[in-house]
Amino acid sequence: MLVKEEMFKPILEVSDGFRPIWNEFLEEWKDDDELPQYLALGDLVRYISKLISESRDEELKSIFAIIERWHLEGDSYVKEAATIGMLEGLQNINVVGEGIPEKVELYLLPESKKWWAKVYEFWEEGKTISE
C-alpha cells in the first residue's frame, strides 16, 4: 500500500527532472511537522504540463503509471490526493494551460480515466466525486 508519507518516492524514482523541484519543496517546508502534500502535487501538475509541452513521452508514461498506482494501491489519503490534487489540477487550464487537459487524457490508465471522468462530471454537472 502506498501511504501519504511515501507517495512521492516512486515519482522521484522515475523523474530526475522533478527531483530539484521536490528538494526545493522540502527545503521550504523543513520546519513544519507535516509536509503540505497538496502543494507538492501542484508542483507536480505544473511539471507534467511542462513535460507535455516538451513531448517527453517516456517520463510522462512513467509518471502516469504511478498516478494509476496511487489510485489502485494508495491509502485513502493517497487515492483522494491522486484525484483531487492531481487530476483536478491537470484539468485546470488556469494551472496547466489551454490544450493540456486533452493531451493528459492520452496518458491516463483505466482507473485514472475513471476518476478523471468523475472530476469532469463534478465540475460540469455538479455530481459528487465518489466510488
C-alpha positions in Angstrom: 0.0 0.0 0.0 1.2 3.5 -0.8 0.9 5.8 2.1 0.9 9.6 2.4 4.4 9.8 3.8 5.8 7.8 0.9 3.6 8.9 -2.0 6.3 10.9 -3.8 9.0 8.3 -3.5 8.0 6.4 -6.7 7.8 9.7 -8.6 11.4 10.6 -7.6 12.5 7.1 -8.8 11.2 7.7 -12.4 11.6 11.5 -12.7 15.0 13.0 -12.2 13.6 16.3 -13.6 11.2 16.6 -10.7 13.8 15.9 -8.0 15.1 19.6 -7.9 11.5 20.8 -7.5 10.9 18.3 -4.7 14.1 19.3 -3.0 13.2 22.9 -3.1 9.7 22.0 -1.7 11.4 20.0 1.2 13.7 23.0 1.9 10.8 25.4 2.0 8.8 23.3 4.4 11.6 21.8 6.5 10.5 23.5 9.7 6.9 22.1 9.5 5.9 18.9 11.3 3.9 17.8 8.3 4.5 18.4 4.6 1.7 20.1 2.7 1.5 17.3 0.1 -1.2 19.1 -1.9 1.2 21.9 -2.6 3.8 19.4 -3.9 1.1 17.9 -6.1 0.5 21.3 -7.6 4.2 21.5 -8.4 4.0 18.0 -10.0 0.9 19.1 -12.0 2.9 22.1 -13.4 5.9 19.8 -14.1 3.7 17.4 -16.0 2.3 20.3 -18.1 5.9 21.2 -19.0 6.6 17.6 -19.9 3.6 17.5 -22.2 4.6 20.8 -23.9 8.1 19.2 -24.5 6.6 15.9 -25.7 8.6 13.9 -23.1 6.5 10.8 -23.6 8.6 8.2 -21.7 8.8 10.2 -18.5 5.1 11.0 -18.8 4.2 7.3 -19.2 6.2 6.5 -16.1 4.6 9.3 -14.0 1.1 8.3 -15.1 1.8 4.7 -14.2 2.5 5.9 -10.7 -0.7 8.0 -10.7 -2.5 4.8 -11.6 -0.8 3.0 -8.7 -1.9 5.9 -6.4 -5.4 5.2 -7.4 -5.2 1.4 -7.1 -2.7 0.9 -4.2 -2.9 4.1 -2.2 -4.3 4.6 1.3 -7.4 6.8 1.5 -5.3 10.0 1.6 -3.2 9.0 -1.5 -6.3 8.0 -3.5 -8.0 11.2 -2.8 -4.9 13.3 -3.4 -4.4 11.5 -6.8 -7.9 12.5 -7.8 -8.3 16.0 -6.2 -4.7 17.0 -6.1 -3.5 15.6 -9.4 -6.3 15.0 -11.8 -8.3 18.1 -10.9 -5.2 20.2 -11.2 -4.4 18.7 -14.6 -7.9 19.6 -15.8 -7.5 23.2 -14.7 -6.4 25.3 -17.7 -5.6 28.2 -15.4 -2.8 26.0 -14.0 -1.7 23.9 -16.9 -2.7 26.0 -19.9 -5.0 25.6 -22.9 -5.0 22.2 -24.6 -3.1 20.4 -21.9 -6.0 18.6 -20.4 -6.9 17.0 -23.7 -3.3 15.8 -24.0 -3.3 14.4 -20.5 -6.1 12.1 -21.4 -3.8 10.2 -23.7 -1.6 9.1 -20.8 -4.3 8.1 -18.4 -4.6 4.5 -17.5 -8.0 2.8 -16.7 -8.5 3.6 -13.0 -7.2 7.2 -13.5 -9.5 7.6 -16.5 -12.5 6.7 -14.3 -11.6 9.3 -11.7 -10.7 11.8 -14.5 -14.3 11.5 -15.7 -15.7 11.9 -12.2 -13.8 15.1 -11.7 -15.1 16.4 -15.0 -18.6 15.4 -14.1 -18.3 17.2 -10.8 -17.4 20.5 -12.5 -19.7 20.2 -15.4 -22.8 18.6 -13.8 -22.3 19.0 -10.0 -22.1 15.2 -9.5 -20.4 14.2 -6.3 -17.0 12.5 -6.6 -17.3 9.1 -5.0 -16.9 5.4 -5.7 
